């Protein structure tokens, strides 16, 4: 199996994401809260703007 070195910055983000996913899995939540959380914390600003524009079209 091929291997690669993961940069420290990506590793730290992956650790945070894993903790967040564990908390979400153990807590009953509304799916819209999960989506909002992901948008606020993980997506690039451009993607967030794109989603807002798509919402405005409807």
N, C-alpha and C positions, 0 to 999 in steps of 0.2 A: 504494500500500500504506500503510495507517495506521501511524503511529509513536507511541511513547510513551516518556516518560523513565523509566528504571529507577532506583529508589532505590539509593543507595550500599550499604546493608546487603544488599539482595537481590543486587546485582552481585557483592559480595565472596563471598557464599555460592555463587553460580553459578560463579565462578572456581574455588573450592575443589572443587565438585562435578565440574567438568570435569576437573580434575587427578586426582581420585579415579577417575573413569570411565576415563581414559586408563591409569592404573596397573592397574586391574582388567582392562582389555581386553588389556594386554600380558603379563599374568601368568596362568598356568593356576591356577584356583581352584575349590574346591568350592562349588556353588551355595548351600549352607547357610551358608558363611562370608560370602558376599556379602549374603545376607538378614540375617544377624546384624549385619554392618557397617552396613547401611542402617538397621536398627532402632535401633542404638545412636547413630548420628550424625545422622540426618535426620528421623525421625518424631517427632511430638509425643508427650509422655508419655501422654496419653489414648489415643492409637492403640496404643501399646506395651502399655498395660494391657488394652485390648480384645483384642489378639491373645493375650496371656497367658491371659485368661479363656477364650477360644475353645479354646486348647490344653488347658486344664484340663478342659473339658467332655468331651473325647474319651477 
